[in-house]
Amino acid sequence: MKPKLILTILLMSLLGHQLLAEPVAPEAAKPAANLNPDSVVIGNAESELKHGLKTEGNVQSGPFEGKVFRHARDGGWFSYDLEVSPDQPATLVCTYWGSDRRRTFDILVDGQKIATETVNRNQSGSFYDVAYKIPPELTRTKQKVTVKFQARSGGVAGGVYGCVMKKGQ
């Protein structure tokens, strides 16, 4: 045995620590999954590029009340690619302006509708968050998913002021 190892064993014994008789299983030695949330900074070109922003139709963004929104009109849509952990639950959290009204739109993950959202003076004068649980079959075996905000004909999707994918929740 090497002198450092012997010294470590002696020190641990003196301090009352027990040594493992069995080697640690390889699964236990793996680092924990990355559970840090993945968030898009709406209106920030670098963040939106990093998250694969795609748009079709009438899509706009602009500043409002110290934040930046993105919305789509009349059948248009926009999407972002967000990281997930394949073995962990995921929750999408979106921020909306509570004084917007008459906005009903669909939210899709990898082409499957997970929610129909209606923003209609939900919290006048303030921003608010809505959490959407992502069905596990949509994240299983994946490192990222595409989240799409789809406006209806004659309607508006958004404005979305924040978009965060929480992993492990």
Beta strands, then each sheet from edge to edge (+ up, - down):
strand 1: 38-40
strand 2: 54-64
strand 3: 67-83
strand 4: 90-97
strand 5: 103-109
strand 6: 112-119
strand 7: 127-134
strand 8: 144-151
strand 9: 156-160
strand 10: 162-167
sheet 1: 1+ 10- 4+ 7-
sheet 2: 2+ 3- 8+ 5- 6+
sheet 3: 2+ 3- 9+
end
